[in-house]
Amino acid sequence: MKSAKVLVVDDENANVEILLRCLARQGHTGLGAGSAEGAAQALTKGAFDLVLLDHVLPGETGMQALPRLRALTAAPIHIMSGYSDDETRRDAELLGASGFLPKPIELEALFALLSALPERPA
């Protein structure tokens, strides 16, 4: 994939800004949201190639919102979490996550994920 549009959902604004800057340096575009509700609004307004969804969010958590967000997009949704135990990973998969990225995010893993995304139709 040459360039991806990524939705980054994290209530820590610094995390969102860092990821968006790293994505931009690699030629990708992105949008940040600080809550599950913000993510739902973004998904209803535009198409994304990838959604990075924080596990722990205020109000509705990423895990709680995952089935609802999954219904709004065909894009892969990857849970980001500092809780990288097998149970958390399994729960994310059962709720519809396409994958799991442990925090802190390793940029090599993120860029490998982006490289594996299918090409967008022209």
N, C-alpha and C positions, 0 to 999 in steps of 0.2 A: 504494500500500500504506500502510495507516495505521500499523501497527506490525509490525516484523520481529524475528525471533529470529535472532541472528547468532552463529556460532561463530568466535572469533578465535584462530588458532593461531600463536603466535610464542614463541620461547624467551626473548625479552627481556621480562620481566615488566612493565617500564615501558611498552613499546609496547602490550601487552595492556590495561593499566589505562587508558591514555590513550584508546585506541579505545573501550573499554567505557563510559567516562565521556562521551565525545562522542556515542556511540549513545544513551545514556540521556537526555541532554539533548534529543535529538530524538524521544524517546518510544519508542525501541526497547529491547529486552532483549538480553542477550548472555551468553555464557559463554566463558571463556578456557581454553586448553590450551597447554602448553609444549612439546609434542612430537607427532610423528605418531601415536604410540601413544595419547596422551591424546586426540587428535582422534578416533581410531577408537572409543575407549571412549565418548566423548560422543555420537558419531553412533549408536552402538548403543543408547544409553539414551534418546535424545530426538530430536525432529524440529527442524530448523532451516530457515529461509528462505534463508540465505546462509552460506557458509563462506569466511572469509578465511584463506588458508593461506600462511605464510611459505615462501619458496623455500629458505632456508638454516636447517636445524634440526639439532640434534645427533642422532647416530645416523642414522636413516632421514630423508633430506631430504624437504622438501615435494614436490619433483618425483618422487622415488622412491615416495612414499606416494600420490601422486595417483590412480593407477589403482585402488588398494585402497579409498581413501576414496570415489572416484566410485561404486564398487559398493555403498557403504553408504548413499548418499543421492541423492535426485533434486534436491536443492538445488543452485543454481549454486555452483561452487567457483572463486574468483578467487585467483590466485597474487599474493602481495605480494613485491616484490623490489627491491633497490637495483640489480640488474643488469637494466637495461631495454633491452638490445640486442635486435635483431631475432631472433637465434638463440634467446635465452632465451624470448622471447615465443612463437616458433614451437614450441619444445620443449614448453612448457606447454600450448599448444593441442593438439598431437599426443597428449599424455598425458591429455587429457580436461578441461583447464581451460576454464571458461566465459568467463574473461576474465583480465586482468592489471592490477594496480595498482602503479605505480612507487612506491618508497619514497624520500623520506618521503611518506606518504599525504596527498593533497590532499583535505581534508574535503568540498569541493564535489563532487569526483568520486565520493566514497563516497556522499554523500547523493543524488546523481543516480542512482547504481546502485540504491540502496534504493528510490527513487521509481519506478524502472522494473520492479521485481519485480511479478509478478502477485499479485492479491488471493488470500488464502487462502480455501478453501471454508469456509462458515459451519458 
